Amino acid sequence: KLILLDSLLQEIQIVHTKLTMKFYYEYLGSKILAGFDTYKYSSKDTSPLSDYVMHPFWDQVVKICPRWVAPNLLTFVGFLCCIGHFGLLALYDYDYRSATAGPDVSGLPDVPGGVPVPSWAWVGVAVFLFLSHTLDGIDGKQARRTGSSNPLGELFDHGLDSWATIFITGAVYSVFGRNDDGLSVPLFRMFCLFWNIYLCFLISHWEKYNTGVLYLPWGYDFSMLGSFVMYLTTGALGMGIWKTELLWGIYPAQIMEPACYLANVGMTLPIAIYNIRQSYKEGTGKNRTFTEAMRPLVSTNLALILFFIWVLRSPNNVLEMDPRCMFLLTGTVFANICCKLIIAQMSNTRSELFSVILIPLALTVTAVLVIPGMSAGRELAILYGLTGFVLLAHIHYGTCVVAEMCDHLNIRPFHIKHVQGREKVSPAAEDSVRLLSSEESPV
């Protein structure tokens, strides 16, 4: 039996190796990989919430984590929790109509009220988000206390963070729902808010691409804690709490919208431009030419234009038919583009000008607008087909990049490589540098 089992395991290993070789592709190459050899993480943060609340809390939590647990495993489980809180709401509120207020509140007799998401589900969503935030906050600390920091950790962390933007934002929208009752944010304006958040995330890494320093925005920890409290409040008081008029006919969802723009466009962008300008004046940044400095923004803006053309010119109002799928598609395309920017700024190589992921998107948008007699069913099928393709393409890209990095660094992604004579890190020195919870130092 042991011989048969050993033979079976060998056959499985052979099949695995063949499949890996068949689907494996080198996305990085020797030049980019060599750039990671000299990479050194640099960040600045002045957030009082992070300094005085979150980090002291995470310093205690990480002590509970066994030292044999790989930091990248914490990052990945945290990301799965992030998907979980989005997925749980998708089960009960796929079309974002659960929060729709009844006629007695909205005053619209023709608009029926939505079926509320159960209170226990909101508690589950809050727990998933809390776990995601916490695990994302301790992964870098775990790396430092185990002496296993390396560039793959930061790339893995930031890459998953770029994808998490869709899941975090998409979950928040379920609290308020689409604007059938006139008391929330319309779908198209929410679509714009998604891109506002994508661009905010991109700007932080574009800033680092030009300055060499990741200036950590205050909004991340505030938004995560705020969402956690909001979900618990919804579970305790019901979804109707967010359909209560505040002042002058304004409702909570209508406050969230301008607040997001104020925080992202009003603060993140001007501060990033200022920091880049200062790096040029002081000679501390990369000092690239204007055209080279702007390269990382091209692909994302092209994606934005293509998606807006599709949504605005859709013959069947595709956004209205399945907003959740459209949000997922936009977030995955953005994450794929942003990952390549993160790789460029970490390896100190030239950012790509045009992302390959835009080709199927451009072909799809063209087909939808050009093919005559495009029915609703056919357009939805195209949307689902493109979303499935983009998801598989992004997962393939991520797994191949991780495999390349592991081969180059001679490590395994979810395993701590023990080295004899490794210097022990004292508890007091484990985390003397402030790093963003979701963007910790290299793991």
C-alpha positions in Angstrom: 0.0 0.0 0.0 2.8 2.4 0.8 4.5 1.7 -2.5 1.2 2.3 -4.3 0.6 5.5 -2.4 4.2 6.7 -3.1 3.6 5.9 -6.8 0.4 7.8 -6.8 2.0 10.8 -5.2 4.8 10.8 -7.8 2.2 10.6 -10.6 0.3 13.6 -9.1 3.6 15.5 -8.9 4.4 14.8 -12.5 0.9 15.9 -13.6 1.2 19.0 -11.5 4.6 19.8 -13.0 3.3 19.3 -16.6 0.3 21.5 -16.0 2.5 24.2 -14.3 4.9 24.2 -17.3 2.0 24.3 -19.7 0.2 27.3 -18.2 3.2 29.1 -16.7 4.3 32.3 -18.3 7.2 34.7 -17.3 5.6 38.1 -17.0 8.5 39.8 -15.3 11.8 38.8 -16.9 15.4 39.1 -15.6 15.6 42.9 -15.7 12.6 43.5 -13.5 13.6 40.6 -11.2 17.0 42.1 -10.8 15.4 45.4 -9.8 13.9 43.8 -6.8 17.3 42.9 -5.5 18.1 46.5 -4.5 14.6 47.5 -3.4 14.1 49.1 0.0 10.7 49.9 1.4 10.2 53.6 2.4 7.0 55.1 3.7 5.7 58.1 5.7 2.5 58.3 7.7 1.1 60.9 10.1 -2.3 59.4 10.8 -3.2 59.7 14.5 -5.7 56.8 14.3 -3.0 54.5 13.0 -0.3 55.7 15.3 -2.3 55.8 18.6 -5.1 53.2 18.0 -4.5 50.7 15.3 -0.8 49.9 15.7 -0.9 49.5 19.4 -3.8 47.1 18.9 -2.0 45.1 16.2 1.2 45.0 18.3 -0.7 43.0 20.8 -2.6 40.9 18.3 0.5 39.7 16.5 1.9 38.2 19.7 -1.0 35.7 19.6 0.1 34.6 16.1 2.4 31.6 16.1 5.9 32.3 14.7 5.6 29.5 12.2 2.7 31.2 10.4 3.9 32.8 7.2 3.1 36.5 6.8 1.9 36.0 3.3 -0.6 33.4 4.6 -2.0 36.1 6.9 -2.3 38.5 3.9 -4.0 35.9 1.8 -6.5 34.8 4.5 -7.2 38.5 5.1 -8.0 38.9 1.4 -10.3 35.9 1.5 -12.2 37.5 4.4 -12.5 40.6 2.3 -14.0 38.6 -0.5 -16.2 36.8 2.1 -17.8 40.0 3.4 -18.6 41.0 -0.2 -19.8 37.6 -1.2 -22.1 37.2 1.9 -23.9 40.4 0.9 -24.1 39.2 -2.7 -26.0 36.1 -1.6 -28.7 38.3 0.0 -28.5 41.5 -2.0 -27.0 40.7 -5.4 -28.9 43.5 -7.2 -28.5 46.1 -4.4 -32.3 46.4 -3.8 -32.5 45.0 -0.2 -32.1 48.5 1.2 -34.9 50.0 -0.8 -37.3 51.8 1.5 -41.0 50.9 1.4 -43.7 53.3 0.2 -44.4 54.5 3.7 -40.9 56.0 3.9 -40.1 56.9 0.3 -43.6 58.2 -0.6 -43.4 56.2 -3.8 -46.4 53.8 -3.9 -45.1 52.1 -7.1 -41.7 51.2 -5.6 -41.9 48.2 -3.3 -39.6 47.9 -0.3 -36.6 45.5 -0.6 -36.2 42.3 1.4 -33.8 43.2 4.2 -30.5 41.4 4.6 -30.8 39.4 7.9 -29.2 40.9 11.0 -26.9 38.0 11.5 -25.5 38.5 8.0 -24.6 42.1 8.8 -22.7 40.9 11.9 -21.0 38.3 9.7 -20.0 41.0 7.3 -18.6 43.1 10.1 -16.6 40.1 11.4 -15.2 39.3 8.0 -14.2 43.0 7.5 -12.6 43.2 11.0 -10.6 40.0 10.3 -9.5 41.3 6.9 -8.3 44.6 8.4 -6.6 43.0 11.3 -4.8 40.3 9.4 -3.7 42.9 6.9 -2.5 45.0 9.8 -0.3 42.3 11.3 1.2 40.6 8.3 4.2 43.0 8.1 4.7 42.8 11.9 4.7 39.0 11.6 7.4 39.3 8.9 9.6 41.5 11.1 9.2 39.4 14.2 10.1 36.2 12.2 12.9 37.8 10.1 11.1 36.8 6.9 10.7 40.2 5.2 11.3 40.2 1.4 10.0 42.1 -1.6 7.4 39.5 -2.5 5.5 40.3 0.7 4.9 43.9 -0.2 4.1 43.0 -3.8 1.7 40.3 -2.6 0.1 42.7 -0.1 -0.3 45.7 -2.4 -1.4 43.6 -5.3 -4.3 42.1 -3.3 -5.1 45.5 -1.8 -5.6 46.9 -5.3 -8.2 44.1 -5.9 -9.8 44.6 -2.5 -11.0 48.1 -3.5 -13.9 46.5 -5.4 -14.9 44.2 -2.6 -14.8 46.8 0.2 -16.6 49.5 -1.8 -19.1 47.0 -3.3 -20.1 45.9 0.2 -20.7 49.4 1.5 -23.2 50.1 -1.3 -25.4 47.3 0.0 -26.0 49.4 3.1 -27.7 52.1 1.1 -28.8 50.3 -2.1 -29.6 51.6 -5.5 -31.7 54.8 -5.7 -35.1 53.2 -6.5 -36.5 55.0 -3.4 -34.8 58.4 -4.1 -33.0 58.2 -0.8 -29.6 56.8 -1.9 -27.0 57.2 -4.6 -28.0 56.3 -8.2 -26.2 53.5 -9.9 -24.3 55.6 -12.3 -23.1 58.0 -9.6 -22.0 55.0 -7.6 -20.1 53.7 -10.7 -18.3 57.1 -10.7 -17.5 56.7 -7.0 -15.9 53.3 -7.7 -13.6 55.0 -10.2 -12.9 57.8 -7.7 -11.7 55.2 -5.2 -9.7 53.3 -7.8 -7.9 56.5 -8.8 -7.2 57.3 -5.2 -5.4 54.0 -4.7 -3.6 54.5 -8.0 -2.4 58.0 -7.1 -0.7 56.7 -3.9 1.4 54.3 -6.0 1.9 56.8 -8.8 3.2 59.1 -6.1 5.6 56.4 -4.9 6.7 55.7 -8.5 7.9 59.3 -8.8 9.1 60.0 -5.2 10.3 56.6 -4.1 8.3 57.0 -0.9 4.8 55.7 -0.1 2.9 58.5 1.6 0.2 56.7 3.5 -3.3 58.3 3.3 -5.3 58.7 6.4 -8.5 57.5 4.8 -7.9 53.7 4.8 -8.1 53.0 8.6 -10.8 55.5 9.1 -12.9 53.9 6.3 -12.3 50.4 7.5 -13.3 51.2 11.1 -16.2 53.3 9.9 -17.5 50.5 7.8 -17.1 48.0 10.6 -19.2 50.2 12.9 -21.7 50.8 10.2 -22.3 47.1 9.6 -22.7 46.4 13.3 -25.2 49.3 13.5 -27.1 47.9 10.6 -27.3 44.5 12.2 -28.5 46.0 15.5 -30.9 48.6 14.2 -31.9 47.4 10.8 -31.3 48.8 7.3 -34.0 51.4 7.7 -31.7 53.4 10.0 -29.9 54.7 6.8 -33.2 55.9 5.3 -33.7 58.4 8.1 -33.7 62.1 7.1 -30.9 64.0 8.7 -31.1 67.7 7.9 -32.8 69.7 5.1 -34.0 66.6 3.3 -30.5 65.0 3.2 -30.0 61.3 3.8 -26.9 59.4 5.0 -26.0 58.0 1.5 -26.1 61.5 0.1 -23.5 62.6 2.6 -21.2 59.7 1.8 -20.9 60.6 -1.8 -19.5 64.2 -1.5 -17.4 63.0 1.5 -15.6 60.4 -0.7 -14.9 63.0 -3.4 -13.6 65.5 -0.8 -11.3 63.0 0.7 -10.0 61.5 -2.5 -10.0 64.3 -5.1 -9.9 67.1 -2.6 -7.1 65.8 -0.5 -5.3 62.8 -1.9 -4.6 64.2 -5.3 -3.4 67.7 -4.2 -1.2 66.2 -1.5 0.3 63.7 -4.0 1.1 66.5 -6.5 2.7 68.5 -3.7 4.9 65.7 -2.6 6.0 64.9 -6.1 6.8 68.6 -6.7 8.8 68.7 -3.5 10.8 65.6 -4.5 11.7 67.4 -7.8 12.7 70.6 -6.0 14.8 68.8 -3.4 16.2 66.2 -5.7 15.0 63.3 -3.5 12.7 61.6 -6.0 13.2 59.9 -9.4 13.3 63.2 -11.3 11.7 61.7 -14.4 10.6 63.8 -17.3 7.0 64.9 -17.4 6.0 62.3 -20.0 7.8 59.5 -18.1 6.2 60.6 -14.8 2.7 60.4 -16.3 3.1 57.0 -18.0 1.5 55.0 -15.1 -1.7 57.0 -15.5 -2.4 56.2 -19.1 -3.7 52.7 -18.9 -6.1 53.3 -16.1 -7.5 56.4 -17.8 -8.0 54.5 -21.0 -9.8 51.8 -19.0 -12.0 54.5 -17.4 -12.9 56.0 -20.8 -13.7 52.6 -22.3 -15.9 51.6 -19.3 -17.7 55.0 -19.3 -18.4 54.7 -23.1 -19.9 51.2 -22.5 -22.0 52.3 -19.6 -23.3 55.5 -21.1 -23.8 54.1 -24.6 -25.0 50.7 -23.7 -28.1 49.8 -25.9 -29.7 48.0 -22.9 -28.4 49.9 -19.9 -26.0 47.1 -18.9 -25.2 48.8 -15.6 -28.8 48.7 -14.5 -29.1 45.0 -15.5 -26.2 43.8 -13.4 -24.3 46.5 -11.5 -22.5 44.0 -9.2 -20.9 42.2 -12.2 -19.9 45.5 -13.8 -18.4 46.7 -10.6 -16.4 43.4 -10.3 -15.2 43.7 -13.9 -14.0 47.3 -13.5 -12.3 46.5 -10.2 -10.4 43.5 -11.6 -9.3 45.4 -14.7 -8.0 48.2 -12.5 -6.2 45.7 -10.1 -4.4 44.1 -13.1 -3.2 47.5 -14.3 -2.3 48.7 -10.8 -0.3 45.6 -10.0 2.0 46.4 -13.0 2.6 49.9 -11.6 3.4 48.4 -8.2 6.0 46.1 -9.9 7.5 49.0 -11.8 7.9 51.2 -8.8 9.3 48.4 -6.7 11.8 47.2 -9.3 12.6 50.8 -10.4 11.8 50.0 -14.0 9.8 51.8 -16.6 6.0 51.7 -16.2 4.1 50.2 -19.1 2.2 52.6 -21.3 -0.6 50.3 -22.5 -1.8 47.3 -20.5 -2.7 44.2 -22.5 -5.9 43.7 -20.4 -7.3 46.7 -22.3 -7.4 44.8 -25.6 -10.3 42.5 -24.8 -12.1 45.4 -23.1 -11.8 47.6 -26.2 -12.9 44.8 -28.5 -15.9 44.1 -26.2 -17.0 47.7 -26.1 -16.7 48.0 -29.8 -18.7 44.9 -30.4 -21.5 46.0 -28.1 -21.8 49.4 -29.8 -21.3 48.3 -33.4 -23.3 45.0 -33.7 -26.8 45.9 -34.7 -29.8 44.6 -32.7 -27.8 43.9 -29.5 -30.4 42.3 -27.2 -30.3 42.6 -23.4 -29.6 38.9 -23.1 -26.7 39.0 -25.5 -25.1 42.0 -23.9 -25.4 40.4 -20.4 -23.7 37.3 -21.9 -20.9 39.4 -23.2 -20.5 41.1 -19.8 -20.3 37.7 -18.0 -18.0 36.3 -20.6 -15.6 39.2 -20.4 -15.7 39.2 -16.6 -14.9 35.5 -16.5 -12.0 36.0 -18.9 -10.6 39.0 -17.0 -10.8 37.1 -13.7 -8.9 34.1 -15.0 -6.4 36.4 -16.7 -5.7 38.3 -13.5 -5.4 35.2 -11.4 -3.0 33.7 -13.9 -1.0 36.9 -13.9 -0.8 36.9 -10.1 0.1 33.3 -9.7 2.8 33.4 -12.4 4.3 36.6 -10.9 4.4 35.1 -7.4 6.0 31.9 -8.9 8.7 34.0 -10.6 9.4 36.0 -7.5 9.7 32.8 -5.4 12.1 31.2 -7.9 14.2 34.4 -8.0 14.3 34.8 -4.2 14.5 31.0 -3.5 11.5 31.1 -1.2 8.0 29.6 -0.9 5.1 32.0 -0.7 3.4 30.5 2.4 6.4 29.1 4.1 8.9 30.8 6.4 12.5 29.9 5.4 14.4 29.3 8.6 18.0 30.4 8.5 20.5 29.3 11.1 21.9 32.2 13.1 19.1 34.5 12.2 19.2 37.6 14.2 16.5 37.6 16.9 14.3 40.7 17.0 13.3 42.0 20.4 9.6 42.6 20.9 10.2 46.3 21.5 12.0 46.6 18.1 9.5 44.5 16.1 7.6 47.5 14.6 9.3 50.8 15.2 8.3 52.1 11.8 4.8 53.1 11.0 3.4 51.3 7.9 0.0 51.2 6.4 -2.1 48.3 7.6 -3.0 47.1 4.2 0.4 48.0 2.7 2.8 46.7 5.3 6.6 46.5 4.7 7.8 43.6 2.6 6.7 40.2 3.9 
